């Protein structure tokens, strides 16, 4: 049966990890007397019940609860020594922590296998009249496709700097001024493609490296023979 979480995978991992750390702390509790043993056994019982309730809460199908080790009643003291009882406690607690660790690893695997949500396209397709006015007043009137000036507002198109098909947002910040014809010719082409088509692609500047001539070192003790 598959795990059916009632919370997000990140929230489930966070809660289980927190409970796992508590269990590790309890398992390392120093025991030097019967009183210490009784105290730590009480903490273990409380931790176990909290862990079981947590797994039942986050998993609708109770699959994770079945993978967890159910608490076994502690053996009666009788003639058993304190060390024997401590060893039993350590052994049982180690099993519980190990099983909870495997559940934590399982949640980690589920998180890795979960498909990442795809970024949706902006439903808004064009700028509002007010946004167009803002772009016209605050951005360069030079068409970024053909590099010529757009003289009138009526001759301007407001194009996505990052294409809408590539999940570019329809905002003034992601808009540039172009000629109507340039924008129509561009279509779904990239900026580089349309500039190459129109022959307006900016040329790369050649960097000419100046050759460094080594200067001959003249010795300080050099004497002119003349």
N, C-alpha and C positions, 0 to 999 in steps of 0.2 A: 504494500500500500504506500502511495506517495505521500510525502509531507505536504500538508495544506496549512500554511501559516495564516494566522488571524491578524498578524502585524507585518510590517515591512521586514524584509530580510535583514536590513541593517539594524533595525530595532531588536530583532530576535538575537542576532549575533552579539549585540551590546549587552543584553540581559544575561545571556548564557555565559559570556566571558566574565561578567561581574560575579556571577554565582560560582564559576570555576575558580576564580582567584580566592574567594572566601573558603572554598573547600580545601585548597592547597594550604591556606593559612592554618586551618583547623588540623590538618594532617601533620603539621610540623609543631603542634603545641607541645611544650615540654611537660613530661609527666614524671614526677618523682615520688608521688604518694597516691594513696587510694582516693583522697579527696580530689586531686588533680584529674585522675582517671574519670571519676564521676562527673566532674565539671565538663570535660572534653566530650564525654559520651552524650551528655545532655545537649551540647552544642551541635554535635554531629546529627542527632535526631532532629533537632530544629532545622538545621541546614538541609537535611534530606527532604523533609516535608515541604520546605520552601522550594526546593529544586523540582520536586515532583509536581507541585502546584503550578510552578512556572511553565514547565513543559506541557502540562495539560492546557494551560491558558493560551500559549502561542501556537499550539498544534491542534487543529480541529479534528484530525483523524487519530490523535493519540499515538502516532507512530513513534515519536521520540520518547514518550514515556515508557514504551515497551522495551526500548533499547537501554533504558537506565536500570541500574542494579537496585532491586528493592531491598530495603533495610531488613536485615535478619536480626532476630532478638539476641541480645548479648547473653553469653553463657553465664550460668550461675557461678558465683565465686567458689564455693565449696573449698576443696583443698588446693585449688589452683593458685599459683603464686601471682604476685602483682606483675611480674615481668611477662608471664604467659598471657595475662589479660591485656597488657599493653601491646604485646606482639599481635594479638588477635585484632585489637582495635586498629593498629597501623595497617594490617593486611586488608581488613574490610574497607577502611577509608581510602586506601590506595586503589582498590577496585572501583569504588564509587567515582573517584576523581578521574580515573582512566576512562570509564564509560562516558562521563560527562565531556571529557576531552574529545572523544570520538564523535560525540554529537556536535560539538563545536566545529570540528573539522568537516563534518557533513554539511553544516550550514555554510561554511566557507566555500565548499565545493558547489553548493546550490547557487551561491552568489556569483561565482565565477562563470557558471553555465547559463545564468540568466541573461537573455539577450538585452543589449543596451538599447534604451529607448532612442528612436531616431528623432532628430531635430526636425520639427515640422516647418513647412514654408509659412511665411507671413501671409495671412489671408488678405491683408490690405494690399491692393495692387498699384494704386496711384496716390500721389500727394493731394492734399486738400488745397484749395485756392490760397488759403493763408500760408500754408507751408511752401507753396511755389513762390509766393511773394518774398518770403524770408530767404529762400535759396537765391533768388535773383538779386536781393539787396546785400547779401552777405558773402556770396561766393563769386569766383572769377567768371566773367562772361566769355572767356575763351573756351571754345568747344574742345573738350579733351580727346576727341576722336580725330578731327582734322587740324586742330590747333589754330583755327581762324576765329575771329571775334563774332559773337552773336550780337547783332546790333539792336534788335528789338525784342521785347518780352513776348510778342505774338509769334516770333520766329523761333522761340526756344522750346526745347523738349527737356524734361527733367528725368534723366535716366538713372538707374541704379548703378552706383559705382561698383558694388559687388552684386553680380547678377541675381535676380529674383529666383531663377532656376537653380542657383547654387546656394539657396537659403539666405540670400541677402535681404535685410529688412527694408521695408518701405518707410524710410524716415528722412528728414532733411539732411541729417549727418551722412547718410549713405546715398546722397543724390548729387549729381553733377549736371551742369548745363551743356546741352549739345544742340546742334542744328536738327531740325525735324528730319531732313533727308538722311543725315548721318546716323541718327538713331534708328531710322527705318531700315537702312542698309545693314546696320549692325545685327539686328535681330537677336538670335541666340549665340552669335559668335562672341568669342572673347575679345578683349580690347586689343590684344596683340594681333589676333587674326584679322580684324577689320582694319587696323592701321596698316598691316602688311598688304591687304587688298587695295587700300586707297593710296598706298605709297607714302604714308605719313608716319611710319614707324621711326621713332627717334634713333639716330645713328649713335653707335657707341664711340665714345671718345678714345682715341688711341693715346696711350700713355707712353711717351718716349723717355726712356731712361738715359740719362746723361752718363756717358762713360767716365769713370773716375780714373784720371791718370795719376799714376804714382809719382810723387815728387822725389827726385833723387836727394838723398840726405848728404849734406856737405859736412864733413868732419870739422869740428871746432879747431882742430890742430892743423887744418889745411893751410899751406903756405903757397901763395902765388909765385910760380917759378920766374915770372918776369920781374 
